[in-house]
Amino acid sequence: MSGDSDCTRTSPSAGSPSDSEFLPDRPKYVCSLSPDLITKAREELQEKPEWRLRDVQALRDMVCKDYPSLGTCLDDAFLLRFLRARKFDYDRALQLLVNYHTCRRSWPEVFNNLKPSAIKPVLESGFVTVLPHLDPEGRHVVCIRPDRWTPSNYPITENIRAIYLTLEKLIQSEETQVNGIVILADYKGVSLSKASHFGPFVAKKVIGILQDGFPIRIKAVNIINEPRIFKGIFAIIKPFLKEKIANRFFLHGCDLNSLHQNIPPVILPEEYGGTAGKLDISAWNELLLASEEDFLHDFSQLVLPCDSSPHDMLVSGDADEKQCDESLRGMKPQLYYCY
């Protein structure tokens, strides 16, 4: 995520002979995708290798013109994440980039001092990890286990920080940018008292980040061992999910055979009826903690300019937020009913 975020310089169109006179030095992008993934990106994401750098430059020009104080990284590789996540639609990619920064700047409890060492207790608890094997579509499986969280040890925002850093690490891979990810959430043992920490404010923020504020393709969300209370939570959240995302939620209950139809046993740990051995969280924890310096360098560039505020860049409308607030106020009564 390295690169110069200064938009005060002229940014000529790609291919201009005067590029070197105006643009700061940036790492040269080298595609790491296999021929098969290049084909997949062309078919699914509208990514044309011969136009790739032109598209990146077009997005860069739009940032410098419309959001000169955004304070974002402008490297080719970084901007490509947003183009791929929005199928190379310039306007939607720009909106996603702005939302990405807005989310980070409007929730300081999550994004201040965000680094792997700061969320080490969450990693050690096993609340979130990434399975060691890819699924048949080449996607990483992110495993979330809320029962591993003890609310008296730290607030729910620490769990969100750990999930966010996990996604940031995964999205560095071009393969993940193209293939997306799969989520496996095990809600075994989640009580009403623990679920109550996921209130209206947190729900709205998390939905905003995962749906409109982060450049990753979530291809499926598999819920297993969910108690009755989860159906109440999901019924409240579902109206605020885009139809495409809502249709990617699969509630399996305690039916491992149902889970195996979405995630093959060969990549699942024994805890979920798989054949890949015991669930081991150490490898992912070590990888994430070893990335400390990279994160510190990358995040140091995402600084809010002194003459800007998060509200200056907010894309979603106030009416939508008001509607979300009013609807989510009914969460606790419905949770008690479902419980």
N, C-alpha and C positions, 0 to 999 in steps of 0.2 A: 504494500500500500504506500510505498515511498513515492515522493514526487513533490514538485513545487505547486503550491496552491494559489499563487499570485496571479490574479486575472487582470491586473492593471496593464499588462503588456499586450501588445497586439497579437491576436491569434489568427493568422491567415489560414485559408482553407488548405486542406491536405494537398500536397503536391506543389505548393507555391515555392518558387525558387528562393524566396527570402525567409523561409522558415527559420533557418539557423540564426538569422539576424535578430529575431524577435522572441522565439520560444526558449525557455530555460531548458537546460539539459535534463533529459528524462531517460530512464532505462528503456532500451529498445525492446519492443515486444517480440517475443519468439513463440510461436504457437507450439504447444506441447500435446495437442490432440492427435490421436491416432487417425488413420484414414477413415475408419468406420465411424468415429465420433465426429469427424469433419462432415461426413455425409449426414449423420443424424442431426447435427446442428443446422445444416442447410435445410433439411426437410422439416424439422420441428420448430426451429428458432428463426428461420429466414436469414441465417448467417451465411453470407457469401464471402469466402476467403479473399477474393479479389477486391472486394469493397470494404473489408473489415476496418482497415485503418482510416479510410474515408469516413466511415460511419462514426468511428471514435472521435475523429476531428470535428465532425458536425455536432456531436454532443458536447464536446469541449467548448466549441464556439458558443453554443446556446447557454452553457453555464456562465461563461464570461460576460455574455451580453445581458442575460436576464437576472443572474444572481452573482454579481461580481464580488459580493461580500460573504459568499457561502462558506469560504474557508475549507474547501474540499481538496482532496488529492485529485490531480488531473492526469495521472499516468495512464497509458493505454490499457494496461492490464486491469487497473482498478475500474475504469469506466466501462470496460467490456462486461464486467459483472452485471451492471445495470442494464446494458443493452440486451444481453442474453436473457435476463430475467423478464424482460418485456418484449421479447421477440423482435428486437431491433426497431421498435417503434420509438422514434426520437422523443416525442412529447411524453409518452408514458415512462420512458427511461429517465427523463429529466425529473418528472414528478416523483418517481421512486427515489432518486438521489436526494431530492429536497426533503422528502419524507424521512429518509434515513437519518439525515442530520437533525431534523426537527425532533424526531423521537429521542435521539441521543441528548439533545439539549434541553428537553422539557421534562426529563426524569432524572434529576441529579442523584437520587438515592441508588439508582442502578448504574449510572454511567460515570460517576466520579470515582477516581482511583480504580478504574476497571483494568485488572490484570490478573493472570492466573494465580499468583501467590496470594492474592487477596481473597480468593474463593477456595482456597485449599481445603478448609473443613467440609465444604459442600462436595468437592471431588472425592475426598476420603470417605464420605458417607455412602457413596455410590448412588446418589440421587440422579445423576445424569452421567452417561457414558456412551461410547460408540462401539458397536459390535466390531470385532476384528475382520469379519468377512463381508464382502459386498453381496448384494442380492443379484439374481440373474440379469437384472437390467443395469448392473453396474452402479447401484446406489448404496451409499452408506446408510446404516440403520442406527438412528439415535434412540437409545433406551432411557426412558425416564421412569423413576420409581419413587413416587411421592411418599410411600410408607417409610422411606429411609430418612425423611426429614423430621426432626424434633423441633417444633416451633419455639420451645423455650431456649434453644441453643442459638438461634439467629433468625432474623425476619425472613419472610417469603421472598423479599427482593434479592436476597443472596442466591436463592435458587434460580431466579430469573437471570442474574448476572452470569451464573455458570452456564446456563443454556445459551445465552447470547455469545459468550466466548467460544463455546463449542461450535456454534454456527459460523462464527467469524473464522475459526480455524478451518472448518470444512470447506468454506467457500473460496479459500485460497486456491483450491484445486480446480483446474479447468474442467476436469472430468465431472466434478460435482456441479459445476455451473451448467453443464449440458444435461447431465442425467438427473439432477435433483437428489433429494433425500427421502427417506421413509422414517416415520416416527413410530416407535413402539412404546406405549405408555401403560404401565402396570399399576392399577389403582387398588391393588389388594390392601386391605386394612385402612383405607382412608375413611376417617370418621367425620361426623358433622362438625366437630370443633376444629379439625384441621381444614376442612373444606371452607369454613367460614373466613379463613384468612384470604381466600381468593374472592375478594369483594368487588364491587362495581368499578372502583378506580383501577385496581390491578387488572381486572378482566378487560376493560376497555383498552388499557395500555398494551397488554400482551397481544390482543387481537390486532391492534393497529400496527405493531412491530412485525408480527409474523405475516400479516396479510398485505400490508401496504408500505412497510418501512424497512424491509431487508431484502437484498437481492439473491434470494434462494428459492428454488422450486420445490415446494413440499408436495410430493406426489401421492402420499398416503399417510393417514394417521390411524394406527391400529390401537384400539383401546381394549385392554384385557383385564379381567377380574374387577370390573367396575361394580361398585355397590349401587343400590337403588338410587342413592343420592346423586350419582353422576348423571342420571337421566334428567333430573331436575336442573342441574347445572347446564347441561348441553341444550336443553330446551330453551333456556334463557339466552344462551350465547348464540345459538344457531341463526336467529334473525339478523345478526350483525356480521355473519360470515357470507362471503360471496357464494353463490350457488355452486360454482366449480369447486371451491374449497370444502364446502359443507358436504358435497357428494363424495369427498375423499376420506371421510371419517367412517371407520368400520368398528362397530361395537361387538366384540366377540364373547363377552361374559367370561365364563370359565371353560369355554369350548376351544380346546387347543387345536382340534381338527379344523375349526373355522379359521383360526389364526394361520395355520399351515397352508391354507389356500392362498393367502396373501404373502406370507414369508415362509420360504421352504425350510423344513427342519434342519437341513444340512448346514445352514448358517446360524441357526439359533442355539443358544446354550441349553443345557439340560433342564434348567429351571422352567423353560417354556416348551418342553417336549422335544428339544432339538438334539442333535448329535455332535455339536461342536464343543463339547466339554463344559465345565463349569464356567459361569459368567465371571470373567476376569476384568476388573476395572483398572488394574495397575498400568497396563500398556498405554491406554488413552490418557490417564492422569499424567504419566511421565512425559508423553508427547506434548500435552498442553502446557505443563509447567516448564518444559524446556523451551517453549516459545515466548517466554517472558520478555526478552529483549526485543523481539520482533514486534510484539504488541505495543510495547512502550514507544517504539519508534513510529509505528503506524498511527497510533492514536494521538500522538503528540501533534500531528498535523491537522487533526480535526478539532480546532479551537474556535470558539465563537468569537468573531470580531467584536471589538468594543462598541461599535456603532450599530450593532444588530441585536435582535432578540429572537427567541424561538418563534414568537407570534408573527414576526415579519415574514417568516417562510412557511408558515403552516398552510397546507394545501386543503385539508378537509374543512368543510363548512361548519359554522357554529351551530346551525340547525341540526345537523347530523349528530353532533356531540350532545346537544340538549336532549334529543330523542333517545340516544344511547343511555344517558344518565337516568332519564325518567323510567326507561324500561328495566334497567338493571337494579333500580331501587327495590323492586319486588323480589330480588334474589333470595334474601334470608327467609321470608315467610314460605316461599316455595320449597326451599331446601328442607325446612322443618317438616313440611307436608310429605315430601318424598322420603324423608328419613323414617 
